[in-house]
Amino acid sequence: MSHPVGLPNLFLDRSLGQKIVPMRLREVGLRLTTLAERYPGRDETVTDIEWLRDAGNYNEVVFMKDKRIRKNYRGLAEAGPIYLFRV
């Protein structure tokens, strides 16, 4: 199976894990990047605004389950336009 035409690449926050969820999504053909892959060695310290802005710049769809980000509306606005889904 391959990544659906027209679907942007995905970006997964560390709250969804680094192994099982990304592996399962890749098994069905989805293209994605995890927080740990994009920021090796600093995935625990990169700011939410930085990684959200970068995901927006890459036109990625963000999946996360971190409730703190949803409450930080100012930070989301600073990150710029992004597609964000909290699961």
C-alpha positions, 0 to 999 in steps of 0.5 A: 500500500502507498501513501494516498495521493493528495494526503500531506505527510504526517508528523507525530508528536512523542505523545504517540510513541516512537515505535509502535504507532509510527511502525503501524502507520508506515506498514499501511503506506503512510509517510511520516516523521516523528519528533525524535526523527526530526530532532535527534538528541533534543526531542525532549527539549524542543519547544512546542512552538518550534516543532509545530512551526516546522511541521507547518512549514513542511505542510505536514498534518500533526497528530498528537495527544498532548492536552497542554498544547491545546490550552496554549492558544497563543503558542499555536498562533505563533506557530503559524498555520498548521493542521493539528489533530489531537487523538 
